[in-house]
Amino acid sequence: MITDPGVNEYINSLSADLPEYLDRLEVYAEEHHVPIIRKEAQNLLCFLIREKKPSNILEIGTAIGFSAQLMASVSDAHVTTIEKVEMRLKEARKNIAQSPVGDRITLVEGDALKVLEDFKGPFDFVFLDAAKGQYLNFLPHIMRLMEKGALLVTDNVLQEGSLAGSKFAVERRDRTIHMRMREFLYHITHTDELDTVILPVGDGMALSRKL
Ligand SMILES: C[S@@+](CC[C@H](N)C(=O)[O-])C[C@H]1O[C@@H](n2cnc3c(N)ncnc32)[C@H](O)[C@@H]1O
């Protein structure tokens, strides 16, 4: 938690109710320890989608299909979502097949680094929510696939806030992920190709517009 837990709780208590099928999935994720987008980040993501009204959304990191359905539920967009772990894919296939918005979701199976090579795009909205240490590797693909003015939303960029602290304060195994995430954040905030803002919402979200 980056912000005060009480503040977060209060903000979340004001959130609109989710449709029942998403509510059920959110509970399932919690009970089965599936990492899905946090409530406060959901609200920001939905707000941005309602505002931008994208027609073609790309998501990297499906898990069980919660955020893909969430994004489809607040737009008329087609959502293409990529997942590589079979255990997650099994659930995602089932959830998307049963979903009222499932006809606007395409689940692509495989490692995003590989499958993105064959994608043509263009996409006007990208939600990046996969392996945190790989974000920088995804970026050339994302840049190629985003049209001008497209929005890139990247989740979990502040790693519970620990990213801002000393590298010696984190476990050795997390240092590499932190170093890569810092490189990613430096890049998206300094390239001429993107206009980026980083927000301490949820686990940290970066919003970037392609210039
Ligand atoms: C945080 S979860 C996604 C949660 C989902 N976006 C949601 O909020 O409902 C991250 C997912 O990305 C997947 N993932 C990680 N690296 C990947 C890659 N290179 N290609 C495809 N999927 C990947 C993981 O297996 C995991 O299920």
The ligand as a MOL file (V3000), in Angstrom:
LIG
                    3D

  0  0  0     0  0            999 V3000
M  V30 BEGIN CTAB
M  V30 COUNTS 27 29 0 0 0
M  V30 BEGIN ATOM
M  V30 1 C -1.0190 -9.2670 -12.3690 0
M  V30 2 S -1.5080 -10.5830 -13.3710 0 CHG=1
M  V30 3 C -2.6580 -9.8470 -14.4930 0
M  V30 4 C -3.9220 -9.4410 -13.8220 0
M  V30 5 C -5.0120 -8.9930 -14.7720 0
M  V30 6 N -4.5340 -7.9580 -15.6630 0
M  V30 7 C -6.1910 -8.4610 -13.9850 0
M  V30 8 O -6.0550 -7.3620 -13.3920 0
M  V30 9 O -7.2430 -9.1180 -13.9530 0 CHG=-1
M  V30 10 C -0.1190 -10.7880 -14.4540 0
M  V30 11 C -0.2990 -11.9310 -15.4540 0
M  V30 12 O 0.6550 -11.7510 -16.4970 0
M  V30 13 C 1.0670 -13.0290 -16.9430 0
M  V30 14 N 2.3500 -12.8490 -17.6400 0
M  V30 15 C 3.5500 -12.5100 -17.1000 0
M  V30 16 N 4.4840 -12.4020 -18.0500 0
M  V30 17 C 3.8690 -12.6990 -19.2250 0
M  V30 18 C 4.3210 -12.7670 -20.5700 0
M  V30 19 N 5.5980 -12.5290 -20.8920 0
M  V30 20 N 3.4210 -13.0940 -21.5350 0
M  V30 21 C 2.1110 -13.3360 -21.2030 0
M  V30 22 N 1.6380 -13.2860 -19.9480 0
M  V30 23 C 2.4960 -12.9700 -18.9790 0
M  V30 24 C 1.1570 -13.8410 -15.6500 0
M  V30 25 O 1.0980 -15.2240 -15.9070 0
M  V30 26 C -0.0350 -13.3160 -14.8560 0
M  V30 27 O -1.1630 -14.1380 -15.0190 0
M  V30 END ATOM
M  V30 BEGIN BOND
M  V30 1 1 1 2
M  V30 2 1 2 3
M  V30 3 1 2 10
M  V30 4 1 3 4
M  V30 5 1 4 5
M  V30 6 1 5 6
M  V30 7 1 5 7
M  V30 8 2 7 8
M  V30 9 1 7 9
M  V30 10 1 10 11
M  V30 11 1 11 12
M  V30 12 1 11 26
M  V30 13 1 12 13
M  V30 14 1 13 14
M  V30 15 1 13 24
M  V30 16 1 14 15
M  V30 17 1 14 23
M  V30 18 2 15 16
M  V30 19 1 16 17
M  V30 20 1 17 18
M  V30 21 2 17 23
M  V30 22 1 18 19
M  V30 23 2 18 20
M  V30 24 1 20 21
M  V30 25 2 21 22
M  V30 26 1 22 23
M  V30 27 1 24 25
M  V30 28 1 24 26
M  V30 29 1 26 27
M  V30 END BOND
M  V30 END CTAB
M  END
